[in-house]
Amino acid sequence: MTHDSPNQHTKLLSFHGDILIFQCKLPNPRDGESRRGSELAFSRLTFQRDGCTFLKGNGGMAVINRKSSSDVDIVACTFALHVKNRVTSPCILLIQSKKGDVFKYSLLTLSSSNKLEPHIEFKLPYRMKDNVTILQGPTVLWSHAGIVFYTSLQAGEVRQIPIKLSLNCIAEEVNSVLKSTVVAATSKKQLVYFENGIPREVCLLPFEEPQHIQMVNTGRNGCLFAIYFNDGHVCAVWKDTFQVASCWSDVSSLHVDDFLGCGTDQMLLVFGSQSPPVDPVDLFLITDLSGTTYSHGQESSEGQQASDTAQENYLLTVQALQSRLQSGLTMLQDLQRDVRVKERVLRQSVQALTDLVSGREHILTQTEQESLVSLWDDEPEDEAMHEKRQVMPVVPPPLVDKLWHRVIEDRLIVGVILSTESAISAESVTLSILRERGQSQTPAVIQTHSQASWFPTPSPPSPCAHPEPVAKRSRRAGARHRLAVTAVTDLTPLLNSGSVKCPIMLHYVHRPGSSASVTAPTPTVVQCGQVQVDIQVKHHPQLMTNSQLTTDEAREDLLSLLAVLDAWTFLIHSPDHTLCDVAGWIQTSMPCERLEISPHYLLANPAGPSAVMLFHWQHKTPFQGELSVHCSQFKVLQFLDSLFGFLPASCSILPLRQGGGDGTAARLAHSLEKEVLSLKQGVSSLLHGEEEEMEEGKKSSGVKMKPPDPGSAEGLQRCREEWQRDRERSRRLLSPLVGVERYRRLTQSLTQVQLEGDVAALLETQTQTLI
């Protein structure tokens, strides 16, 4: 995102963490350049943290008009999606001033090979002034004399929008009601937050004449609104508190992007108002107002050194405070554990003293004796036992058998196949894709969606001459499964050049069994290698054109399709009669082909990658079945419409959660949690009720009397009676008795909760299907 000052000959644009500089150059007649015509030059700047400066990269130029030496200015500069090749690229709108009343406009795009290519040209009898926007397509949209016009390569001419538009406010329909969220800067120095048309928050701005608002996502520190004002003022407002965070003046341009390659946004403020500038990015400030700040030319070297030192001290202080907090939490847990042990020992001591006074023998259990020894005995424990507790099983890292990638439309799918010896679960492993930066030493993390799944591996043929029974073959074939982990990301940010290398990292957590250490599992990262993405080389799945393939590449194609396509699972129920042949109907109506590499999947003959459909049908009972559909949302709606026409009216289709097993797994976890809480609360209520009855008996046992005198016979008798009552209360606390009716209600409620948990466990077992 970019906002520049009104200088028409030089424009700055932030694009994928870099700064693109576009500059119009007029021919110099003294140097004999009048024959060359006007030129548009561009260059790419990349920020380097070590030197706190922007390094100049590749660039180029294009001649605008060789036959004329008319003045050329830049009207607008932004990036937009090219609908033809589905690639987001920078767009520059130029105006050529001629004698007379005709102005020629040219829209140029910067390709991935760093070439300025003409896109569209049109002429107008007036000069565009304000409200010029370049939309997706790209489409040029502007207003003149209260009328909105647009043009694009598809339109082929300048057209007028018949509806008068004043604002472009975006609304979402939720439950047949339009919902909207708008942030607006008014002419009365106010920033207003509207929710569904109602103002919710108002912030007083320090400057007048706001020009542009941008959102800055700083990650876990929150979001900022960056407002650019006239006369070079900039103000930042926190979104959560709606308070002014900071202000700057003498700003020539404001840009929002990930210039540091850390996965969050930063603001780039370029200072200076000289025209033309000697160096467009000489005086600048990069900050997110959350502890990250880089500046150049704004302060002396001593001040910059002090700023870096202050930032380093801030980070060290935060780390020290976090360490102290963790240490204090550990100490508090140890103290609480010691308090519980001491309370238990005190209760046992009181019981022993009561037995001694009453003349009864006090017997300690083995557990109580061990507790007393562990508290009072200072002798070191046995070395063998100590070494046994410290022994932790060494788990080797997972072995990666193969690394592969595919390209489906504008999505990149990367996958790894782990060996059968890898002892990790599918729920604790993910995959991430990194992007190497040109001048930076740290690769940038690309936002991905990762998932893992098991698939069977073909067993080697048996050396026996006689054929094996079917049951034995099926048990042997289903005994070995391998884990495949895939990651899906948008291909557009990677296409800055013709070829790019992406390192692949595998993240996993080993969850030890009961015999291992009780410490929390530690995440581990393993580098799997790197993939090279080249837009000139085709990496499309071959399985979409030939469903009879049985190679490893075909299995990788199937895993890629399952990773990139949206998945829906439906439960089809026929209460009156046996369920019809749904799989047969799908094969004849679509039509579909059964995949040879995985026969329980049906592949619809696609007209292109966007029309791919995968079906998986599984009979649960003669009256019930589960259907999984992998396709786009529009395709699944069309398919459901046809399926409703095929099924009888008595059949019902119930949508399940995506993936099938997620809903049952969450239900099982919730049932187990409910069972544990019910048991804990039930037992606590019984004990609490017993304690209340003892307290009421103690209050009603008699009136309050004076303390007994141990020197008299009556006082000694009263002391013995008091000790007897204390002994009875202690016995009831250690071995409480509860009423039959209360115990019966507790067992009935626990039985009902356990029954719900058993049903959830049964559903989870039935929905565990393999690819």
Secondary structure, DSSP 8 states (H G I E B T S, - for coil): -EEE-S-SSEEEEEETTEEEEEEEE---GGGT-TTT-EEEEEEEEEEETTTTEEEEEEEEEEEEESS----EEEEEEEEEEETTTTEEEEEEEEEEE-SSS-EEEEEEEE-TTS-EEEEEEEEESS---S--EEETBTEEEEEETTEEEEEETTT-S-EE-SS--S----EEEETTEEEEEEEEE-TTSEEEEEETTEEEEEEE-SSSSEEEEEEEE-GGG-EEEEEEETTS-EEEEETTT--EEEEE-SEEEEEEE-SSSSSS-EEEEEE---SS-SSTTSSEEEE-SSS-EEEESSS-HHHHHHHHHHHHHHHHHHHHHHHHHHHHHHHHHHHHHHHHHHHHHHHHHHHHHHHHHHT------HHHHHHHHHHH--S---HHHHHHHH---------EEEEEEEEETTEEEEEEEE-TT----GGGEEEEEEE--SS-SS-EEE--EEEEEEEE--------SS---HHHHHHHHTS-EEEEEEEEEESGGGTTSSEEEEEEEEEEE----TTS--S---EEEEEEEEEEEETTS----GGGT-TT--SHHHHHHHHHHHHHS-EEEEEEE-SSS----HHHHHHHHTTEEE-SSSTTEEEE--SSGGG--EEEEEEEETTEEEEEEES-HHHHHHHHHHHHHHS-TT-EEEEE-TTSHHHHHHHHHHHHHHHHHHHHHHHHHHHHHHHHHHHHHHHHT--------TTSHHHHHHHHHHHHHHHHHHHHHHS----HHHHHHHHHHHHHHHHHHHHHHHHHHHT----
